Amino acid sequence: MTNSGLSPDSMVAEDENQLVAEWFVNYLTSIDVETGTKVADIQTIVGGLTQWCVDHFIADERKALAGRLSDPALKFASEDGRDAASAVVEALKP
């Protein structure tokens, strides 16, 4: 165990989860159907990543991601991205 009480394996998973969360936020904020992103592709990617987060994130990580996606200061390229983020927030609720 490390000084923080986490094993090295859990620390690696935590770091990986933070990277996934950061990528997911960036993806959701950049979605823009008008520039050629297909709605079906968005639904597939967002659905798969959301389920992965639900399955692999601990409660605090899900809460942090939901909080980040709910931040009023977060800028979205489109309403499609904002709507997708809202759906993710709902799915992350306990």
SELOSE-905351 format. One record per atom (N, C-alpha, C): residue number from 1; residue in one letter; atom name; x, y, z. Coordinates in steps of 0.1 Angstrom, whole numbers, plus 5000, padded with zeros to 4 digits. Example, Ala and Ser with C-alpha at 12.3 -4.5 7.8 and 13.67 -1.06 7.14 Angstrom:
residues 2
+-----+------+------+------+------+------+
| pos | code | site |   c1 |   c2 |   c3 |
+-----+------+------+------+------+------+
|   1 |    A |    N | 5132 | 4943 | 5078 |
|   1 |    A |   CA | 5123 | 4955 | 5078 |
|   1 |    A |    C | 5132 | 4967 | 5078 |
|   2 |    S |    N | 5128 | 4978 | 5071 |
|   2 |    S |   CA | 5137 | 4989 | 5071 |
|   2 |    S |    C | 5129 | 5000 | 5079 |
+-----+------+------+------+------+------+
END
This chain:
residues 94
+-----+------+------+------+------+------+
| pos | code | site |   c1 |   c2 |   c3 |
+-----+------+------+------+------+------+
|   1 |    M |    N | 5008 | 4988 | 5000 |
|   1 |    M |   CA | 5000 | 5000 | 5000 |
|   1 |    M |    C | 5009 | 5012 | 5000 |
|   2 |    T |    N | 5004 | 5023 | 4994 |
|   2 |    T |   CA | 5011 | 5035 | 4994 |
|   2 |    T |    C | 5006 | 5044 | 5005 |
|   3 |    N |    N | 5013 | 5055 | 5007 |
|   3 |    N |   CA | 5009 | 5064 | 5018 |
|   3 |    N |    C | 4994 | 5068 | 5017 |
|   4 |    S |    N | 4989 | 5069 | 5006 |
|   4 |    S |   CA | 4975 | 5074 | 5004 |
|   4 |    S |    C | 4965 | 5063 | 5007 |
|   5 |    G |    N | 4970 | 5051 | 5010 |
|   5 |    G |   CA | 4961 | 5040 | 5013 |
|   5 |    G |    C | 4956 | 5033 | 5001 |
|   6 |    L |    N | 4961 | 5036 | 4989 |
|   6 |    L |   CA | 4957 | 5030 | 4977 |
|   6 |    L |    C | 4968 | 5021 | 4972 |
|   7 |    S |    N | 4964 | 5010 | 4966 |
|   7 |    S |   CA | 4974 | 5001 | 4960 |
|   7 |    S |    C | 4979 | 5007 | 4947 |
|   8 |    P |    N | 4991 | 5003 | 4942 |
|   8 |    P |   CA | 4995 | 5008 | 4930 |
|   8 |    P |    C | 4985 | 5005 | 4918 |
|   9 |    D |    N | 4979 | 4994 | 4919 |
|   9 |    D |   CA | 4969 | 4990 | 4908 |
|   9 |    D |    C | 4957 | 5000 | 4908 |
|  10 |    S |    N | 4952 | 5003 | 4920 |
|  10 |    S |   CA | 4941 | 5012 | 4921 |
|  10 |    S |    C | 4945 | 5026 | 4917 |
|  11 |    M |    N | 4957 | 5030 | 4919 |
|  11 |    M |   CA | 4962 | 5043 | 4915 |
|  11 |    M |    C | 4963 | 5044 | 4900 |
|  12 |    V |    N | 4967 | 5033 | 4893 |
|  12 |    V |   CA | 4968 | 5033 | 4879 |
|  12 |    V |    C | 4954 | 5034 | 4873 |
|  13 |    A |    N | 4944 | 5027 | 4879 |
|  13 |    A |   CA | 4931 | 5027 | 4874 |
|  13 |    A |    C | 4925 | 5041 | 4876 |
|  14 |    E |    N | 4928 | 5047 | 4887 |
|  14 |    E |   CA | 4923 | 5061 | 4889 |
|  14 |    E |    C | 4929 | 5071 | 4879 |
|  15 |    D |    N | 4941 | 5070 | 4876 |
|  15 |    D |   CA | 4948 | 5078 | 4866 |
|  15 |    D |    C | 4941 | 5076 | 4852 |
|  16 |    E |    N | 4939 | 5063 | 4848 |
|  16 |    E |   CA | 4933 | 5060 | 4836 |
|  16 |    E |    C | 4919 | 5065 | 4835 |
|  17 |    N |    N | 4911 | 5064 | 4846 |
|  17 |    N |   CA | 4898 | 5069 | 4846 |
|  17 |    N |    C | 4897 | 5084 | 4845 |
|  18 |    Q |    N | 4907 | 5091 | 4851 |
|  18 |    Q |   CA | 4908 | 5105 | 4849 |
|  18 |    Q |    C | 4910 | 5109 | 4834 |
|  19 |    L |    N | 4919 | 5102 | 4828 |
|  19 |    L |   CA | 4922 | 5104 | 4814 |
|  19 |    L |    C | 4909 | 5101 | 4805 |
|  20 |    V |    N | 4902 | 5091 | 4808 |
|  20 |    V |   CA | 4890 | 5088 | 4801 |
|  20 |    V |    C | 4880 | 5099 | 4803 |
|  21 |    A |    N | 4878 | 5103 | 4815 |
|  21 |    A |   CA | 4868 | 5114 | 4819 |
|  21 |    A |    C | 4872 | 5126 | 4811 |
|  22 |    E |    N | 4885 | 5130 | 4811 |
|  22 |    E |   CA | 4889 | 5142 | 4804 |
|  22 |    E |    C | 4886 | 5141 | 4789 |
|  23 |    W |    N | 4890 | 5130 | 4783 |
|  23 |    W |   CA | 4887 | 5128 | 4769 |
|  23 |    W |    C | 4872 | 5128 | 4766 |
|  24 |    F |    N | 4864 | 5122 | 4775 |
|  24 |    F |   CA | 4849 | 5122 | 4773 |
|  24 |    F |    C | 4844 | 5136 | 4774 |
|  25 |    V |    N | 4848 | 5144 | 4783 |
|  25 |    V |   CA | 4843 | 5158 | 4784 |
|  25 |    V |    C | 4847 | 5166 | 4771 |
|  26 |    N |    N | 4860 | 5164 | 4766 |
|  26 |    N |   CA | 4864 | 5171 | 4754 |
|  26 |    N |    C | 4856 | 5166 | 4742 |
|  27 |    Y |    N | 4853 | 5153 | 4741 |
|  27 |    Y |   CA | 4845 | 5148 | 4730 |
|  27 |    Y |    C | 4831 | 5154 | 4731 |
|  28 |    L |    N | 4824 | 5154 | 4742 |
|  28 |    L |   CA | 4811 | 5159 | 4743 |
|  28 |    L |    C | 4810 | 5174 | 4740 |
|  29 |    T |    N | 4820 | 5182 | 4744 |
|  29 |    T |   CA | 4820 | 5196 | 4742 |
|  29 |    T |    C | 4823 | 5199 | 4727 |
|  30 |    S |    N | 4829 | 5190 | 4720 |
|  30 |    S |   CA | 4832 | 5193 | 4706 |
|  30 |    S |    C | 4823 | 5187 | 4696 |
|  31 |    I |    N | 4813 | 5180 | 4700 |
|  31 |    I |   CA | 4803 | 5174 | 4691 |
|  31 |    I |    C | 4796 | 5185 | 4683 |
|  32 |    D |    N | 4796 | 5183 | 4670 |
|  32 |    D |   CA | 4789 | 5193 | 4662 |
|  32 |    D |    C | 4784 | 5185 | 4649 |
|  33 |    V |    N | 4771 | 5182 | 4650 |
|  33 |    V |   CA | 4765 | 5174 | 4639 |
|  33 |    V |    C | 4766 | 5182 | 4626 |
|  34 |    E |    N | 4765 | 5195 | 4626 |
|  34 |    E |   CA | 4766 | 5203 | 4614 |
|  34 |    E |    C | 4779 | 5202 | 4607 |
|  35 |    T |    N | 4790 | 5198 | 4614 |
|  35 |    T |   CA | 4802 | 5197 | 4607 |
|  35 |    T |    C | 4805 | 5182 | 4602 |
|  36 |    G |    N | 4795 | 5174 | 4602 |
|  36 |    G |   CA | 4796 | 5161 | 4597 |
|  36 |    G |    C | 4797 | 5149 | 4606 |
|  37 |    T |    N | 4796 | 5152 | 4619 |
|  37 |    T |   CA | 4796 | 5141 | 4629 |
|  37 |    T |    C | 4782 | 5135 | 4628 |
|  38 |    K |    N | 4782 | 5122 | 4626 |
|  38 |    K |   CA | 4769 | 5115 | 4624 |
|  38 |    K |    C | 4762 | 5112 | 4637 |
|  39 |    V |    N | 4749 | 5115 | 4638 |
|  39 |    V |   CA | 4742 | 5113 | 4650 |
|  39 |    V |    C | 4743 | 5098 | 4655 |
|  40 |    A |    N | 4743 | 5089 | 4646 |
|  40 |    A |   CA | 4744 | 5075 | 4650 |
|  40 |    A |    C | 4758 | 5072 | 4656 |
|  41 |    D |    N | 4768 | 5078 | 4650 |
|  41 |    D |   CA | 4781 | 5077 | 4656 |
|  41 |    D |    C | 4782 | 5083 | 4670 |
|  42 |    I |    N | 4776 | 5094 | 4672 |
|  42 |    I |   CA | 4776 | 5101 | 4685 |
|  42 |    I |    C | 4769 | 5092 | 4695 |
|  43 |    Q |    N | 4757 | 5087 | 4691 |
|  43 |    Q |   CA | 4750 | 5078 | 4701 |
|  43 |    Q |    C | 4757 | 5066 | 4704 |
|  44 |    T |    N | 4764 | 5060 | 4695 |
|  44 |    T |   CA | 4772 | 5048 | 4698 |
|  44 |    T |    C | 4784 | 5051 | 4707 |
|  45 |    I |    N | 4791 | 5061 | 4704 |
|  45 |    I |   CA | 4803 | 5065 | 4712 |
|  45 |    I |    C | 4799 | 5069 | 4726 |
|  46 |    V |    N | 4789 | 5078 | 4727 |
|  46 |    V |   CA | 4784 | 5083 | 4740 |
|  46 |    V |    C | 4778 | 5072 | 4748 |
|  47 |    G |    N | 4770 | 5063 | 4742 |
|  47 |    G |   CA | 4764 | 5052 | 4749 |
|  47 |    G |    C | 4774 | 5043 | 4755 |
|  48 |    G |    N | 4784 | 5039 | 4746 |
|  48 |    G |   CA | 4795 | 5030 | 4750 |
|  48 |    G |    C | 4803 | 5036 | 4761 |
|  49 |    L |    N | 4807 | 5048 | 4760 |
|  49 |    L |   CA | 4816 | 5054 | 4770 |
|  49 |    L |    C | 4808 | 5057 | 4783 |
|  50 |    T |    N | 4796 | 5060 | 4782 |
|  50 |    T |   CA | 4788 | 5062 | 4794 |
|  50 |    T |    C | 4787 | 5049 | 4802 |
|  51 |    Q |    N | 4784 | 5038 | 4795 |
|  51 |    Q |   CA | 4783 | 5025 | 4802 |
|  51 |    Q |    C | 4796 | 5021 | 4808 |
|  52 |    W |    N | 4807 | 5024 | 4801 |
|  52 |    W |   CA | 4820 | 5020 | 4806 |
|  52 |    W |    C | 4823 | 5028 | 4819 |
|  53 |    C |    N | 4819 | 5041 | 4819 |
|  53 |    C |   CA | 4821 | 5049 | 4831 |
|  53 |    C |    C | 4813 | 5044 | 4843 |
|  54 |    V |    N | 4800 | 5040 | 4840 |
|  54 |    V |   CA | 4792 | 5034 | 4850 |
|  54 |    V |    C | 4798 | 5022 | 4856 |
|  55 |    D |    N | 4803 | 5013 | 4847 |
|  55 |    D |   CA | 4809 | 5000 | 4851 |
|  55 |    D |    C | 4822 | 5001 | 4858 |
|  56 |    H |    N | 4830 | 5011 | 4855 |
|  56 |    H |   CA | 4844 | 5011 | 4859 |
|  56 |    H |    C | 4848 | 5023 | 4869 |
|  57 |    F |    N | 4840 | 5033 | 4869 |
|  57 |    F |   CA | 4843 | 5044 | 4878 |
|  57 |    F |    C | 4837 | 5042 | 4892 |
|  58 |    I |    N | 4845 | 5046 | 4902 |
|  58 |    I |   CA | 4840 | 5045 | 4916 |
|  58 |    I |    C | 4830 | 5057 | 4917 |
|  59 |    A |    N | 4822 | 5057 | 4928 |
|  59 |    A |   CA | 4811 | 5067 | 4929 |
|  59 |    A |    C | 4817 | 5081 | 4929 |
|  60 |    D |    N | 4828 | 5083 | 4935 |
|  60 |    D |   CA | 4834 | 5097 | 4935 |
|  60 |    D |    C | 4838 | 5101 | 4921 |
|  61 |    E |    N | 4843 | 5092 | 4913 |
|  61 |    E |   CA | 4847 | 5095 | 4899 |
|  61 |    E |    C | 4834 | 5098 | 4890 |
|  62 |    R |    N | 4824 | 5090 | 4892 |
|  62 |    R |   CA | 4811 | 5093 | 4885 |
|  62 |    R |    C | 4806 | 5107 | 4889 |
|  63 |    K |    N | 4806 | 5110 | 4902 |
|  63 |    K |   CA | 4801 | 5123 | 4907 |
|  63 |    K |    C | 4809 | 5134 | 4901 |
|  64 |    A |    N | 4822 | 5133 | 4901 |
|  64 |    A |   CA | 4831 | 5143 | 4896 |
|  64 |    A |    C | 4829 | 5145 | 4881 |
|  65 |    L |    N | 4827 | 5135 | 4873 |
|  65 |    L |   CA | 4824 | 5136 | 4859 |
|  65 |    L |    C | 4811 | 5143 | 4857 |
|  66 |    A |    N | 4801 | 5139 | 4864 |
|  66 |    A |   CA | 4787 | 5145 | 4863 |
|  66 |    A |    C | 4788 | 5160 | 4867 |
|  67 |    G |    N | 4795 | 5163 | 4877 |
|  67 |    G |   CA | 4797 | 5177 | 4881 |
|  67 |    G |    C | 4804 | 5185 | 4870 |
|  68 |    R |    N | 4814 | 5179 | 4864 |
|  68 |    R |   CA | 4821 | 5187 | 4854 |
|  68 |    R |    C | 4812 | 5189 | 4842 |
|  69 |    L |    N | 4804 | 5179 | 4838 |
|  69 |    L |   CA | 4795 | 5180 | 4827 |
|  69 |    L |    C | 4783 | 5190 | 4829 |
|  70 |    S |    N | 4781 | 5192 | 4842 |
|  70 |    S |   CA | 4770 | 5201 | 4846 |
|  70 |    S |    C | 4774 | 5215 | 4848 |
|  71 |    D |    N | 4787 | 5217 | 4848 |
|  71 |    D |   CA | 4792 | 5231 | 4851 |
|  71 |    D |    C | 4787 | 5241 | 4840 |
|  72 |    P |    N | 4780 | 5251 | 4845 |
|  72 |    P |   CA | 4774 | 5261 | 4836 |
|  72 |    P |    C | 4785 | 5268 | 4828 |
|  73 |    A |    N | 4797 | 5268 | 4832 |
|  73 |    A |   CA | 4808 | 5275 | 4825 |
|  73 |    A |    C | 4814 | 5266 | 4813 |
|  74 |    L |    N | 4810 | 5254 | 4813 |
|  74 |    L |   CA | 4815 | 5245 | 4802 |
|  74 |    L |    C | 4809 | 5249 | 4789 |
|  75 |    K |    N | 4817 | 5251 | 4779 |
|  75 |    K |   CA | 4812 | 5255 | 4766 |
|  75 |    K |    C | 4811 | 5243 | 4757 |
|  76 |    F |    N | 4800 | 5242 | 4750 |
|  76 |    F |   CA | 4797 | 5232 | 4740 |
|  76 |    F |    C | 4796 | 5238 | 4726 |
|  77 |    A |    N | 4801 | 5230 | 4717 |
|  77 |    A |   CA | 4801 | 5234 | 4703 |
|  77 |    A |    C | 4787 | 5234 | 4697 |
|  78 |    S |    N | 4778 | 5226 | 4703 |
|  78 |    S |   CA | 4764 | 5225 | 4698 |
|  78 |    S |    C | 4755 | 5220 | 4709 |
|  79 |    E |    N | 4742 | 5222 | 4706 |
|  79 |    E |   CA | 4731 | 5217 | 4715 |
|  79 |    E |    C | 4731 | 5202 | 4716 |
|  80 |    D |    N | 4736 | 5195 | 4705 |
|  80 |    D |   CA | 4737 | 5181 | 4704 |
|  80 |    D |    C | 4746 | 5176 | 4715 |
|  81 |    G |    N | 4758 | 5183 | 4716 |
|  81 |    G |   CA | 4767 | 5179 | 4727 |
|  81 |    G |    C | 4762 | 5182 | 4741 |
|  82 |    R |    N | 4755 | 5193 | 4742 |
|  82 |    R |   CA | 4749 | 5196 | 4755 |
|  82 |    R |    C | 4739 | 5186 | 4759 |
|  83 |    D |    N | 4731 | 5182 | 4749 |
|  83 |    D |   CA | 4720 | 5172 | 4752 |
|  83 |    D |    C | 4727 | 5158 | 4756 |
|  84 |    A |    N | 4737 | 5155 | 4748 |
|  84 |    A |   CA | 4744 | 5142 | 4751 |
|  84 |    A |    C | 4750 | 5143 | 4765 |
|  85 |    A |    N | 4756 | 5154 | 4769 |
|  85 |    A |   CA | 4762 | 5155 | 4782 |
|  85 |    A |    C | 4751 | 5154 | 4793 |
|  86 |    S |    N | 4739 | 5160 | 4791 |
|  86 |    S |   CA | 4728 | 5159 | 4800 |
|  86 |    S |    C | 4724 | 5144 | 4802 |
|  87 |    A |    N | 4724 | 5137 | 4791 |
|  87 |    A |   CA | 4720 | 5122 | 4792 |
|  87 |    A |    C | 4731 | 5115 | 4800 |
|  88 |    V |    N | 4743 | 5118 | 4798 |
|  88 |    V |   CA | 4754 | 5112 | 4805 |
|  88 |    V |    C | 4753 | 5114 | 4820 |
|  89 |    V |    N | 4750 | 5127 | 4824 |
|  89 |    V |   CA | 4748 | 5131 | 4838 |
|  89 |    V |    C | 4737 | 5122 | 4844 |
|  90 |    E |    N | 4726 | 5121 | 4837 |
|  90 |    E |   CA | 4715 | 5113 | 4842 |
|  90 |    E |    C | 4719 | 5098 | 4844 |
|  91 |    A |    N | 4727 | 5093 | 4835 |
|  91 |    A |   CA | 4731 | 5079 | 4835 |
|  91 |    A |    C | 4741 | 5076 | 4847 |
|  92 |    L |    N | 4749 | 5087 | 4851 |
|  92 |    L |   CA | 4759 | 5085 | 4861 |
|  92 |    L |    C | 4753 | 5086 | 4875 |
|  93 |    K |    N | 4740 | 5090 | 4876 |
|  93 |    K |   CA | 4734 | 5092 | 4889 |
|  93 |    K |    C | 4733 | 5078 | 4896 |
|  94 |    P |    N | 4735 | 5077 | 4909 |
|  94 |    P |   CA | 4734 | 5065 | 4916 |
|  94 |    P |    C | 4720 | 5059 | 4916 |
+-----+------+------+------+------+------+
END
